[in-house]
């Protein structure tokens, strides 16, 4: 009978992470960047070892009947590893936020007040499927001066353990705190509960995965949570849309990659342009293998040329993560905004329009982390935005919103400089 005690294991990991977070506060930018460069180098050099571990995960996933979208997220390749390495190099090239002055002011009493970026402390990061997230999360946390405890999904355990070994080896070689990056070796779901109830050691929890995972963490965590909720993203084709732009943008938003949170799941079309636009737009989606679920007005307009299934109310709330899309015809810009704010997840929504007034109203009124104008929803990404790799895209409003890079994983403190300044 095993004498493994889950509570003691998790408590020990958390305590060691807390100690490491204190040591990280004085680690230089040069050492953090050297670690990032060394990990990037090892990802390429150790590709056969990593791909072999990933193959074991993929074989098990197929045997377990995992959905194609999940298997796509799980898969590593030489190209993927090259991309992971490049992401680390980009993070290394990014400025170190720690110690940077957010603002400063001189007070009439004779002292200066500086608002300075500092690490958050210990980040508990829970994620599913994607092994590339292991290195991204570790890199962003360490670059921003935070210790991190990584808890990946059981479906990626072999890949993650192989990556964790590289992260630890590189830290030892550079001389970083040995417990700055820790990957949980257990796949026991109860380990998540253990960490969520250790607020004295864990400063922030970040769940990245399915809706049920994020909801569970948000409800149970005893520390702040940056939530990465569902991505029910919309493309709204305004009555003043350029249909060439609309077709190009919609197809990319929906079909460029199916299993991501910034993939479009719903098309909303103004009735004034619907008769001209829908056959073309839905035809392009159908040609790409997309199943279409439309409201009654959509089905009546398109006719027999494009197969459109009846959409239910649930379809308009759905994050399909598959080759499916819901379609809604609206009679006004205001109706489109109301539909999106009601059914969307506050992630990414796009307007296709040449009318500046429509654009102004839409970008002001749609309550999402990113609003795209004549641009694909798939562009909502830390790398695409020039922020480097991200730890996720937050649909929260506190403490961070949108792509969470190194700046979003910092807090601040006030540092006051005086020369004998006192309060009268």
Long-range contacts (C-beta under 8 A, 24 or more apart in sequence): 6-186, 6-188, 6-190, 6-191, 6-194, 7-194, 9-186, 9-191, 10-184, 10-191, 10-194, 10-195, 10-198, 11-194, 11-198, 11-201, 13-149, 13-179, 13-182, 13-184, 14-122, 14-149, 14-195, 14-198, 14-201, 14-202, 15-201, 16-179, 16-182, 17-122, 17-147, 17-148, 17-149, 17-179, 17-180, 17-182, 17-201, 17-202, 18-121, 18-122, 18-147, 18-201, 19-177, 19-179, 20-147, 20-177, 20-178, 20-179, 20-180, 21-119, 21-121, 21-122, 21-145, 21-146, 21-147, 21-180, 21-203, 23-177, 23-180, 24-119, 24-142, 24-145, 24-146, 24-147, 24-176, 24-177, 24-180, 25-98, 25-118, 25-119, 25-145, 27-145, 27-176, 27-177, 29-96, 29-98, 31-174, 31-175, 31-176, 32-92, 32-96, 32-142, 32-143, 32-145, 32-176, 33-92, 34-174, 35-142, 35-170, 35-171, 35-174, 35-176, 36-88, 36-89, 36-91, 36-92, 36-139, 36-142, 36-143, 37-88, 37-89, 37-92, 38-170, 38-173, 38-174, 39-85, 39-88, 39-135, 39-138, 39-139, 39-166, 39-167, 39-170, 40-84, 40-85, 40-86, 40-88, 40-89, 40-92, 41-85, 42-166, 42-169, 42-170, 43-81, 43-84, 43-85, 43-88, 43-135, 43-166, 44-81, 44-82, 44-85, 46-162, 46-166, 47-78, 47-81, 49-162, 50-76, 50-81, 50-159, 50-162, 50-163, 50-166, 51-76, 51-77, 51-78, 51-81, 53-158, 53-159, 53-161, 53-162, 54-131, 54-158, 54-159, 54-162, 56-158, 57-131, 57-155, 57-156, 57-157, 57-158, 57-159, 60-155, 61-155, 64-155, 66-155, 68-259, 69-258, 69-259, 69-321, 69-322, 70-129, 70-155, 70-259, 72-257, 72-258, 72-259, 73-128, 73-129, 73-130, 73-259, 74-129, 74-130, 74-131, 74-155, 74-156, 74-159, 76-131, 76-132, 76-159, 80-132, 83-132, 84-132, 84-135, 84-136, 87-132, 87-135, 87-136, 87-139, 87-383, 87-388, 87-389, 88-135, 88-139, 88-389, 90-383, 90-388, 90-389, 91-139, 91-140, 91-143, 91-388, 91-389, 91-406, 92-143, 94-143, 94-388, 94-405, 94-406, 96-143, 96-406, 97-144, 97-406, 97-407, 97-410, 98-144, 98-145, 98-410, 102-412, 109-421, 109-422, 109-423, 109-424, 110-418, 110-419, 110-421, 111-416, 111-417, 111-418, 111-419, 111-421, 112-416, 112-417, 112-418, 113-414, 113-415, 113-416, 114-414, 114-415, 114-416, 114-417, 115-412, 115-413, 115-414, 116-412, 116-413, 116-414, 116-415, 117-407, 117-410, 117-411, 117-412, 118-145, 118-410, 118-411, 118-412, 118-413, 119-144, 119-145, 119-146, 119-409, 119-410, 119-411, 120-144, 120-146, 120-203, 120-204, 120-409, 120-410, 120-411, 121-146, 121-147, 121-203, 121-204, 122-146, 122-147, 122-148, 122-149, 122-201, 122-202, 122-203, 122-204, 123-147, 123-148, 123-149, 123-202, 123-203, 123-204, 123-205, 123-206, 123-409, 124-148, 124-149, 124-151, 124-195, 124-196, 124-202, 124-204, 124-205, 124-206, 124-223, 125-149, 125-150, 125-151, 125-205, 125-206, 125-208, 125-391, 126-151, 126-192, 126-205, 126-206, 126-207, 126-208, 126-209, 126-213, 126-217, 127-151, 127-152, 127-153, 127-207, 127-208, 127-209, 128-152, 128-153, 128-155, 128-156, 128-208, 128-209, 128-210, 128-213, 129-153, 129-155, 129-156, 129-209, 130-156, 131-156, 131-159, 131-160, 131-163, 133-208, 134-159, 134-160, 134-163, 134-164, 134-167, 134-183, 135-163, 135-167, 136-389, 136-390, 136-391, 137-206, 137-391, 138-167, 138-181, 139-389, 140-388, 140-389, 140-390, 140-391, 140-404, 140-405, 140-406, 140-409, 141-181, 141-391, 141-409, 142-176, 142-180, 142-181, 143-406, 144-406, 144-407, 144-409, 144-410, 145-410, 146-409, 147-177, 147-179, 147-180, 147-181, 147-182, 148-180, 148-181, 148-182, 149-182, 149-183, 149-184, 149-195, 149-202, 150-181, 150-182, 150-183, 150-184, 151-183, 151-184, 151-191, 151-192, 151-195, 152-183, 152-184, 153-187, 153-209, 154-187, 157-187, 161-185, 192-216, 192-217, 193-220, 196-220, 196-221, 196-222, 196-223, 197-222, 198-222, 199-223, 204-409, 206-391, 206-392, 206-404, 208-391, 208-392, 211-319, 224-399, 226-392, 226-394, 226-396, 226-399, 226-400, 226-404, 226-408, 227-394, 227-395, 227-396, 228-261, 228-392, 228-393, 228-394, 228-395, 229-345, 229-346, 229-347, 229-395, 230-261, 230-319, 230-345, 230-347, 230-395, 231-260, 231-261, 231-262, 231-263, 231-265, 231-319, 231-345, 231-347, 231-348, 231-393, 232-265, 232-266, 232-317, 232-318, 232-319, 232-343, 232-344, 232-345, 232-347, 233-261, 233-262, 233-263, 233-264, 233-265, 233-266, 233-344, 233-345, 233-347, 233-348, 233-349, 233-350, 233-377, 234-264, 234-265, 234-266, 234-267, 234-268, 234-339, 234-340, 234-343, 234-344, 234-349, 234-350, 235-264, 235-266, 235-267, 235-268, 235-349, 235-350, 235-352, 235-377, 236-268, 236-269, 236-270, 236-336, 236-340, 236-349, 236-350, 236-351, 236-352, 236-362, 237-267, 237-268, 237-269, 237-270, 237-273, 237-277, 237-281, 237-352, 238-270, 238-273, 238-333, 238-336, 238-351, 238-352, 238-353, 238-355, 238-358, 238-362, 239-270, 239-271, 239-272, 239-273, 239-358, 240-353, 240-354, 240-355, 240-358, 241-270, 241-273, 241-277, 241-352, 241-353, 241-354, 242-352, 242-354, 242-374, 243-273, 243-276, 243-277, 243-280, 243-281, 245-352, 245-374, 246-277, 246-281, 246-352, 247-280, 247-281, 247-284, 249-350, 249-352, 249-374, 249-375, 249-376, 250-281, 250-284, 250-285, 250-352, 251-284, 251-285, 251-288, 252-376, 252-378, 253-350, 253-376, 253-377, 253-378, 254-285, 254-288, 254-290, 254-325, 255-285, 255-288, 255-289, 255-290, 255-323, 256-376, 256-378, 257-378, 258-320, 258-321, 258-322, 258-323, 259-321, 259-322, 260-321, 260-378, 261-319, 261-347, 261-393, 262-347, 262-348, 262-377, 262-378, 262-379, 262-380, 262-381, 262-393, 263-321, 263-377, 263-378, 264-325, 264-350, 264-377, 265-318, 265-319, 265-320, 265-324, 265-325, 265-326, 266-316, 266-325, 266-326, 266-327, 266-328, 266-343, 266-344, 267-325, 267-326, 267-327, 267-328, 268-327, 268-328, 268-329, 268-330, 268-336, 268-339, 268-340, 269-298, 269-327, 269-328, 269-329, 269-330, 270-329, 270-330, 270-331, 270-332, 270-333, 270-336, 271-297, 271-329, 271-330, 271-331, 274-298, 274-301, 274-329, 275-301, 278-302, 278-327, 278-329, 279-305, 279-306, 282-306, 282-308, 282-327, 285-325, 288-323, 289-323, 290-323, 290-324, 290-325, 291-322, 291-323, 291-324, 291-325, 292-324, 292-325, 292-327, 293-324, 293-325, 293-326, 293-327, 294-326, 294-327, 294-328, 295-327, 295-328, 295-329, 297-329, 298-327, 298-328, 298-329, 301-329, 316-343, 317-343, 319-345, 333-358, 333-361, 333-362, 334-361, 336-362, 337-361, 337-362, 337-365, 337-366, 340-366, 340-368, 341-365, 341-366, 341-367, 344-368, 345-395, 346-395, 347-380, 347-393, 347-395, 348-372, 348-377, 348-380, 348-393, 349-377, 350-374, 350-375, 350-376, 350-377, 368-395, 369-393, 369-394, 369-395, 369-401, 369-402, 370-402
